[in-house]
């Protein structure tokens, strides 16, 4: 995983180095910038694939095209093989494959890429460029124009904000060229065909097959891969599948954090023992939680209460994992795909259920996926999300709502639990869903701190004066820290919010 910064405008080497220092946490292994005739490309690298020769920016043979990329292309080997007859490669990097694919077939070919990515390709030969972001927005990308009307692109807001009038999020599933503007190359849609409620065996098989393949792809790396193990269903399934696929290799490493005696800690131990993983855990205190909030908000670039609340355990578990591995797998996305949220019970027909699933998937880029990316990158570790593989998503959308919704004899995500019955201990397989912050013991501690430290009078005063709606004392606590880090009001509009605080 990496951090990128690109500007068409003039920028000194000193300025670029300062920007790349702001993105250092995204790629501490190497930092490099290149000035071409028309753009200044900056890159911070966390080396995962092509360890020796994958330093970016990467160029083609005549140095007329350059790429800076943040992400992983899981099918790069297959694409590389398909191009091999007509194309030569200078590195073993998956990012170079994206460069050569676009060079050979044009930006229309971006839909062939299977992965999580945000990249910029400078095309000096045609005085142009191509920018693209993955289908769901797993990897972040922002853009804006400077005072001279020149484009600027960055992996994080903190790096781009000083240079643009207004920073905007680059739309997921799109590419951009100066000639054609934004072009949607792929979006999630309801499938034309679906399973029936009577095809239970086929449904279970399809879930297992797509998930097994998704995890297999995400174990691809030239470094060790571990797993976040909260002790809940989603992360436990990922851990179990990964453990099966790593049989014969050294034990899978798993990681969990929480307060003393929290449900996450207890259940994660149960799963780790059953699977035989090399398990690491960290017990944090209330004081450590409160001390971490400022750094969490700085990296998260948000003050949304639910997001901050769930980000804090993510922050600690990423820190723990970074001491042992460079890549981790996470259970993000299962609730969205398999109706894990209680409110989804009201969607009884498949059309309305899929419409809601697609709506939620299209919001993840600036809430849960932003949290997952920023907290892992805060500790220079790459996080991968097997449930959000496009084949897993497509398959989940083919499953009738009647098999997903919570019923009297079926708890939430019943279908997912039944598909993997026997792969993890029953006390975890049939454990009721808890939010990450609830299971880890963080929720009550943070609520109590806000109530203790903010008076009603102070809350009412800030509510009246703030340029945005402050809905609770907890939100006010986070908002004030956010403004300390980012005093410019133009940063406020980038904050994604849930319906309630």
KETI-795783 format. One record per residue (C-alpha): x, y, z; residue in one letter. Coordinates in steps of 0.02 Angstrom, whole numbers, padded with zeros to 5 digits, always signed. Last residue first. Example, Ala and Ser with C-alpha at 12.3 -4.5 7.8 and 13.67 -1.06 7.14 Angstrom:
% KETI-795783
+00684-00053+00357S
+00615-00225+00390A
END
This chain:
% KETI-795783
-01238+00524+00813X
-01377+00475+00695X
-01398+00466+00505X
-01217+00419+00473X
-01098+00554+00414X
-00961+00574+00284X
-00842+00719+00318X
-00782+00804+00158X
-00888+00960+00188X
-00790+01003+00345X
-00619+01021+00261X
-00668+01188+00181X
-00689+01258+00357X
-00500+01269+00376X
-00448+01231+00556X
-00394+01051+00518X
-00301+00975+00666X
-00381+01085+00799X
-00544+01077+00701X
-00544+00887+00711X
-00512+00893+00899X
-00662+01008+00920X
-00770+00895+00813X
-00725+00739+00913X
-00785+00811+01078X
-00935+00891+00991X
-00984+00723+00917X
-00977+00647+01091X
-01081+00788+01160X
-01214+00753+01029X
-01287+00815+00864X
-01169+00951+00806X
-01239+01022+00644X
-01107+01116+00545X
-01045+01297+00546X
-01024+01284+00736X
-01081+01433+00840X
-01249+01375+00909X
-01195+01195+00941X
-01034+01258+01022X
-01134+01362+01145X
-01261+01225+01181X
-01122+01099+01217X
-01030+01220+01330X
-01188+01253+01431X
-01230+01067+01445X
-01056+01034+01514X
-00926+00932+01420X
-00795+00830+01516X
-00897+00696+01604X
-01022+00664+01464X
-00883+00652+01334X
-00783+00531+01442X
-00935+00424+01478X
-00973+00402+01294X
-00793+00352+01257X
-00784+00221+01393X
-00956+00151+01351X
-00911+00120+01169X
-00734+00051+01185X
-00768-00121+01259X
-00700-00218+01109X
-00869-00295+01069X
-00952-00125+01072X
-00821-00034+00966X
-00821-00172+00836X
-01011-00171+00830X
-01087-00328+00902X
-01176-00467+00805X
-01254-00610+00903X
-01140-00760+00926X
-01194-00912+00825X
-01027-00949+00740X
-00933-00893+00895X
-01013-01014+01019X
-01021-01142+00878X
-00831-01148+00857X
-00768-01110+00680X
-00774-01209+00516X
-00919-01319+00571X
-01057-01219+00488X
-00982-01111+00352X
-01134-01096+00238X
-01250-01099+00389X
-01169-00944+00466X
-01173-00850+00301X
-01357-00889+00279X
-01401-00842+00457X
-01324-00670+00432X
-01442-00603+00567X
-01527-00736+00672X
-01648-00861+00598X
-01797-00946+00682X
-01892-00786+00714X
-01830-00709+00551X
-01681-00600+00502X
-01675-00572+00315X
-01550-00661+00205X
-01635-00814+00131X
-01797-00722+00093X
-01695-00582+00013X
-01649-00700-00128X
-01463-00729-00164X
-01400-00659-00330X
-01336-00501-00245X
-01221-00607-00138X
-01144-00684-00295X
-01106-00514-00370X
-01027-00454-00208X
-00920-00610-00188X
-00865-00594-00369X
-00823-00410-00341X
-00715-00448-00189X
-00788-00346-00047X
-00796-00493+00075X
-00607-00517+00054X
-00559-00345+00125X
-00371-00310+00126X
-00278-00199+00248X
-00099-00143+00215X
+00006-00089+00364X
+00100+00073+00388X
+00032+00110+00563X
-00080+00255+00514X
-00108+00155+00354X
-00211+00027+00449X
-00316+00162+00532X
-00336+00263+00373X
-00387+00120+00259X
-00513+00038+00375X
-00591+00203+00427X
-00608+00263+00248X
-00682+00094+00204X
-00810+00111+00343X
-00861+00290+00303X
-00811+00382+00144X
-00795+00234+00024X
-00933+00135+00109X
-01072+00242+00035X
-01091+00147-00130X
-01101-00018-00037X
-01248+00053+00062X
-01346+00099-00094X
-01305-00069-00175X
-01368-00162-00021X
-01525-00054-00017X
-01567-00086-00200X
-01528-00270-00174X
-01653-00282-00031X
-01785-00187-00130X
-01769-00305-00279X
-01753-00462-00171X
-01915-00438-00076X
-01928-00432+00114X
-01830-00273+00144X
-01895-00229+00318X
-01770-00344+00403X
-01631-00230+00339X
-01651-00121+00494X
-01564-00253+00600X
-01399-00242+00505X
-01316-00405+00451X
-01409-00412+00287X
-01283-00526+00200X
-01194-00404+00085X
-01189-00252+00200X
-01148-00350+00356X
-01009-00446+00268X
-00922-00290+00202X
-00770-00274+00317X
-00705-00440+00386X
-00520-00394+00382X
-00360-00468+00311X
-00191-00399+00364X
-00031-00357+00269X
+00139-00299+00335X
+00158-00423+00479X
+00224-00432+00660X
+00239-00260+00740X
+00111-00191+00617X
-00020-00308+00692X
-00019-00219+00860X
-00032-00046+00782X
-00171-00107+00668X
-00261-00178+00821X
-00246-00012+00912X
-00309+00096+00768X
-00450-00023+00726X
-00504-00015+00910X
-00509+00175+00891X
-00590+00177+00719X
-00755+00106+00782X
-00786+00257+00893X
-00717+00378+00764X
-00836+00313+00631X
-00986+00308+00746X
-00950+00486+00804X
-00915+00569+00635X
-00761+00678+00671X
-00668+00637+00510X
-00494+00646+00436X
-00460+00469+00498X
-00274+00504+00521X
-00297+00661+00624X
-00453+00590+00709X
-00357+00436+00767X
-00210+00540+00827X
-00325+00647+00934X
-00423+00498+01001X
-00270+00398+01055X
-00252+00480+01226X
-00434+00443+01266X
-00415+00260+01224X
-00250+00245+01318X
-00329+00320+01475X
-00476+00199+01464X
-00354+00055+01463X
-00300-00060+01321X
-00279-00248+01322X
-00174-00306+01173X
-00185-00474+01088X
-00077-00586+00981X
-00125-00759+00919X
-00017-00882+00824X
-00162-00973+00746X
-00212-01149+00799X
-00386-01139+00725X
-00480-01189+00882X
-00363-01090+00995X
-00376-00935+00887X
-00566-00950+00883X
-00583-00963+01072X
-00455-00825+01103X
-00551-00713+00984X
-00709-00746+01084X
-00634-00688+01249X
-00545-00534+01179X
-00696-00479+01077X
-00818-00503+01221X
-00720-00385+01335X
-00639-00452+01494X
-00504-00318+01500X
-00530-00191+01363X
-00504-00241+01183X
-00378-00289+01050X
-00361-00437+00932X
-00231-00503+00810X
-00206-00665+00714X
-00047-00740+00640X
-00068-00890+00526X
+00047-01034+00574X
+00198-01073+00464X
+00152-01160+00302X
+00080-01334+00280X
-00098-01269+00289X
-00103-01088+00229X
-00267-01108+00135X
-00356-01181+00286X
-00292-01039+00397X
-00352-00909+00273X
-00527-00987+00273X
-00531-00994+00463X
-00467-00816+00485X
-00592-00746+00360X
-00731-00840+00448X
-00675-00773+00617X
-00668-00595+00549X
-00849-00603+00495X
-00924-00701+00640X
-00854-00602+00785X
-00697-00645+00884X
-00615-00481+00833X
-00482-00571+00732X
-00384-00459+00615X
-00286-00574+00500X
-00104-00595+00451X
-00007-00590+00286X
+00183-00610+00275X
+00276-00525+00134X
+00294-00558-00054X
+00105-00553-00065X
-00047-00651-00125X
-00152-00697+00027X
-00285-00583-00045X
-00312-00691-00199X
-00338-00847-00093X
-00459-00752+00019X
-00567-00709-00131X
-00559-00885-00201X
-00618-00960-00036X
-00755-00829-00022X
-00820-00862-00198X
-00821-01050-00171X
-00900-01046+00002X
-01040-00927-00048X
-01073-01023-00209X
-01084-01189-00117X
-01207-01122+00012X
-01316-01049-00125X
-01312-01208-00229X
-01363-01312-00078X
-01504-01192-00035X
-01581-01189-00208X
-01760-01185-00143X
-01757-00998-00106X
-01722-00968-00290X
-01554-00909-00354X
-01547-00749-00454X
-01527-00693-00635X
-01511-00520-00711X
-01395-00462-00574X
-01426-00303-00474X
-01291-00177-00514X
-01124-00123-00442X
-01038+00002-00553X
-00898-00010-00680X
-00804+00102-00802X
-00891+00264-00755X
-00806+00402-00856X
-00756+00569-00780X
-00688+00699-00901X
-00672+00649-01083X
-00519+00743-01148X
-00438+00786-00982X
-00449+00602-00932X
-00537+00529-00781X
-00575+00352-00725X
-00725+00297-00625X
-00779+00154-00510X
-00758+00264-00357X
-00781+00451-00378X
-00628+00557-00332X
-00669+00642-00167X
-00663+00830-00178X
-00541+00958-00110X
-00588+01140-00128X
-00478+01290-00165X
-00326+01179-00182X
-00146+01176-00121X
-00160+01174+00069X
-00293+01036+00066X
-00196+00910-00039X
-00086+00829+00093X
-00210+00829+00237X
-00345+00764+00121X
-00261+00598+00088X
-00214+00494-00064X
-00183+00649-00168X
-00222+00729-00336X
-00194+00909-00397X
-00259+00982-00560X
-00207+01154-00621X
-00328+01301-00619X
-00196+01428-00570X
-00260+01442-00391X
-00250+01253-00374X
-00378+01127-00435X
-00446+00981-00335X
-00430+00795-00312X
-00446+00660-00181X
-00410+00473-00187X
-00438+00335-00060X
-00422+00147-00088X
-00574+00039-00057X
-00674+00153-00171X
-00799+00020-00221X
-00752+00002-00405X
-00569+00051-00392X
-00506+00226-00431X
-00433+00294-00592X
-00331+00441-00660X
-00272+00450-00840X
-00157+00585-00911X
-00130+00691-01065X
+00001+00779-01171X
-00005+00636-01296X
+00175+00579-01277X
+00185+00639-01098X
+00051+00519-01038X
+00054+00529-00848X
-00038+00386-00765X
-00118+00420-00596X
-00178+00279-00484X
-00304+00227-00352X
-00319+00043-00318X
-00408-00106-00242X
-00407-00259-00353X
-00466-00342-00511X
-00414-00239-00661X
-00507-00281-00821X
-00621-00128-00801X
-00467-00021-00832X
-00469-00075-01015X
-00567+00079-01071X
-00418+00180-01012X
-00322+00131-01169X
-00273-00041-01234X
-00083-00041-01239X
-00038+00105-01126X
-00183+00064-01009X
-00125-00116-00992X
+00058-00063-00980X
+00025+00055-00835X
-00087-00069-00742X
+00048-00202-00763X
+00177-00080-00697X
+00075-00066-00538X
+00083-00255-00513X
+00271-00236-00493X
+00392-00366-00559X
+00489-00233-00654X
+00543-00181-00830X
+00405-00268-00926X
+00398-00300-01112X
+00236-00292-01210X
+00173-00376-01369X
+00175-00560-01328X
+00172-00530-01139X
+00006-00438-01135X
-00102-00589-01088X
+00032-00649-00966X
+00037-00481-00879X
-00152-00481-00865X
-00148-00652-00782X
-00007-00601-00664X
-00092-00436-00620X
-00252-00522-00562X
-00241-00459-00383X
-00197-00279-00427X
-00147-00200-00262X
-00158-00021-00203X
-00087+00154-00217X
-00016+00188-00389X
+00103+00313-00467X
+00124+00286-00653X
+00233+00358-00790X
+00222+00367-00979X
+00347+00445-01099X
+00495+00367-01012X
+00547+00278-01172X
+00534+00103-01098X
+00385+00135-00983X
+00398+00224-00816X
+00369+00180-00633X
+00352+00318-00502X
+00380+00214-00399X
+00497+00083-00325X
+00442-00092-00376X
+00614-00164-00411X
+00668-00254-00253X
+00505-00291-00162X
+00403-00334-00315X
+00244-00354-00213X
+00215-00285-00036X
+00328-00132-00021X
+00248+00013+00071X
+00295+00155-00045X
+00275+00344-00037X
+00251+00425-00207X
+00261+00596-00288X
+00233+00643-00470X
+00260+00822-00534X
+00172+00848-00699X
+00196+00923-00873X
+00374+00902-00935X
+00409+00768-00806X
+00462+00795-00625X
+00487+00635-00527X
+00465+00602-00342X
+00524+00465-00226X
+00491+00394-00054X
+00536+00220+00001X
+00496+00095+00140X
+00391+00213+00249X
+00239+00207+00136X
+00069+00265+00200X
+00146+00331+00362X
+00256+00450+00260X
+00106+00539+00184X
+00138+00705+00272X
+00323+00680+00233X
+00274+00662+00050X
+00200+00837+00057X
+00358+00908+00134X
+00464+00822+00003X
+00354+00895-00133X
+00376+01069-00062X
+00565+01051-00055X
+00570+00984-00233X
+00479+01142-00286X
+00303+01137-00353X
+00232+01211-00511X
+00059+01152-00557X
+00008+00988-00636X
+00013+00907-00465X
+00022+00727-00408X
+00027+00651-00235X
+00023+00465-00198X
+00026+00359-00040X
+00059+00174-00036X
+00000+00000+00000X
END
